[in-house]
């Protein structure tokens, strides 16, 4: 049986420093998801609004099908990134489970859309705010905390303006809540 080597204080400090840098790198990698889904959502929201108000297209919500290839890209990217990670932190797991809970909540809202009189944007904004806010707290990144909080401001605005303007409100909310913090996270 080999005797464990005792680390000097310098070696211990180096290990801790490397772990902190690894955790920061993992958080920075999550900027991909905010930017990728932010742009998908902004494009789909603006497309929905445009088709609804400026064309005779009967099903403007169909533009949201852009999310299907988005999920495929997300799964492939996540799979490739998980193979590259040498260290998975506890906070990585918390962020992952937060966004899985978000996904299941959103799917329920989407499939219950007709029962909610298709006023689902406000609920999506609420759940987006919660997941973004919690992620910001976990990785200790104030722009995400503020971005998550901004969704809670846009949610009642979407209710007040109604179904017709809800996609436009969502586009603005996502720019403020995902894209701006996402670009800041990438540069951090």
C-alpha positions in Angstrom: 0.0 0.0 0.0 1.4 3.3 -1.1 1.7 6.1 1.4 -0.1 9.3 0.3 2.2 12.1 -0.4 1.6 15.1 1.8 1.1 18.3 -0.1 3.0 21.5 0.7 0.9 24.6 1.2 2.1 25.9 -2.2 1.0 22.7 -3.9 -2.4 22.9 -2.2 -2.8 26.5 -3.2 -2.0 25.6 -6.8 -4.6 22.8 -6.8 -7.2 25.1 -5.4 -6.4 27.8 -7.9 -6.7 25.4 -10.8 -10.1 24.2 -9.5 -11.3 27.7 -9.3 -10.2 28.5 -12.8 -11.8 25.3 -14.0 -15.1 26.2 -12.4 -14.9 29.7 -13.9 -14.2 28.1 -17.3 -17.3 25.9 -16.9 -19.5 28.9 -16.2 -18.1 30.8 -19.2 -18.9 27.8 -21.4 -22.6 28.2 -20.5 -22.6 31.5 -22.4 -23.1 29.4 -25.5 -26.6 28.3 -24.3 -27.7 31.9 -23.4 -26.5 33.2 -26.8 -27.7 30.3 -28.9 -31.2 30.1 -27.3 -31.3 33.9 -27.0 -30.9 34.3 -30.8 -33.3 31.5 -31.6 -35.9 33.0 -29.3 -35.5 36.5 -30.7 -35.7 35.3 -34.3 -38.7 33.2 -33.6 -40.5 35.9 -31.6 -39.9 38.6 -34.2 -40.8 36.1 -37.0 -44.0 35.2 -35.1 -44.9 38.9 -34.6 -44.1 39.7 -38.2 -46.2 36.8 -39.7 -49.1 37.6 -37.4 -49.3 41.4 -38.1 -47.9 41.9 -41.6 -48.9 38.7 -43.5 -52.0 36.6 -44.0 -50.2 33.5 -42.8 -52.7 31.5 -40.8 -50.2 29.8 -38.4 -47.6 32.4 -37.4 -46.6 30.2 -34.3 -45.2 27.6 -36.7 -42.0 29.7 -36.8 -41.3 28.3 -33.3 -40.5 24.9 -34.9 -37.0 26.4 -35.3 -36.6 25.2 -31.7 -36.5 21.5 -32.9 -33.1 21.8 -34.7 -32.1 24.1 -31.8 -32.5 21.2 -29.4 -30.6 18.9 -31.6 -27.7 21.4 -31.8 -27.9 21.9 -28.0 -27.7 18.1 -27.3 -24.8 17.6 -29.6 -22.9 20.6 -28.2 -23.6 19.5 -24.6 -22.5 15.9 -25.3 -19.3 17.2 -26.9 -18.6 19.6 -24.0 -19.2 16.9 -21.4 -16.5 14.8 -23.0 -14.0 17.7 -22.8 -14.6 18.5 -19.1 -12.0 17.1 -16.8 -13.7 18.5 -13.7 -17.4 18.6 -13.1 -18.3 20.9 -10.2 -21.2 20.7 -7.8 -22.4 24.0 -9.3 -22.4 22.5 -12.8 -24.8 19.9 -11.6 -27.1 22.5 -10.0 -27.2 24.6 -13.2 -28.0 21.5 -15.3 -30.8 20.4 -13.0 -32.2 24.0 -12.9 -32.4 24.1 -16.7 -33.9 20.6 -16.9 -36.6 21.7 -14.5 -37.1 24.7 -16.7 -37.4 22.5 -19.8 -40.1 20.3 -18.2 -42.0 23.3 -16.9 -42.0 24.9 -20.4 -43.1 21.8 -22.1 -46.1 21.5 -19.8 -47.0 25.1 -20.5 -46.6 24.7 -24.2 -48.7 21.5 -24.4 -51.4 23.1 -22.1 -51.4 26.2 -24.3 -55.0 25.8 -25.5 -56.2 25.5 -21.9 -54.3 28.6 -21.0 -56.0 30.5 -23.9 -52.6 30.6 -25.5 -51.4 33.2 -23.1 -48.2 31.2 -22.4 -45.6 33.9 -23.0 -46.0 35.3 -19.5 -45.5 31.9 -18.0 -42.5 31.2 -20.2 -41.0 34.6 -19.1 -41.6 33.7 -15.4 -39.8 30.3 -15.8 -37.0 31.9 -17.8 -36.5 34.5 -15.1 -36.4 31.8 -12.4 -33.9 29.6 -14.2 -31.7 32.5 -15.3 -31.8 34.1 -11.8 -30.8 30.8 -10.1 -28.0 30.2 -12.6 -26.7 33.7 -11.9 -26.8 33.0 -8.2 -25.0 29.7 -8.6 -22.2 30.9 -10.8 -22.1 34.3 -8.9 -22.6 36.4 -12.0 -24.6 39.6 -11.4 -25.6 40.3 -15.0 -27.4 36.9 -15.1 -29.1 37.7 -11.8 -30.3 41.1 -13.2 -31.2 39.5 -16.5 -33.3 36.9 -14.7 -35.0 39.6 -12.7 -35.8 41.5 -15.9 -37.9 38.6 -17.1 -40.2 39.1 -14.1 -40.7 42.7 -15.2 -41.6 41.7 -18.8 -44.0 38.9 -17.8 -46.8 41.2 -16.6 -46.2 43.5 -19.6 -46.8 40.5 -21.8 -50.1 39.9 -20.0 -51.1 43.5 -20.2 -50.4 43.9 -23.9 -52.1 40.6 -24.8 -51.3 37.7 -27.1 -50.7 39.9 -30.2 -47.8 41.8 -28.8 -46.5 39.0 -26.5 -43.9 37.8 -29.1 -42.5 41.3 -29.3 -42.3 41.6 -25.5 -40.6 38.2 -25.4 -38.0 39.3 -28.0 -37.1 42.4 -25.9 -37.1 40.4 -22.7 -34.7 37.8 -24.2 -32.3 40.5 -25.5 -32.2 42.0 -21.9 -32.3 38.7 -20.0 -30.2 36.3 -22.1 -28.2 38.0 -24.9 -26.7 41.0 -22.9 -25.7 38.8 -20.0 -24.6 36.0 -22.3 -22.2 38.3 -24.2 -20.9 39.6 -20.8 -20.4 36.1 -19.5 -18.5 35.2 -22.7 -16.1 38.1 -22.1 -15.8 37.6 -18.4 
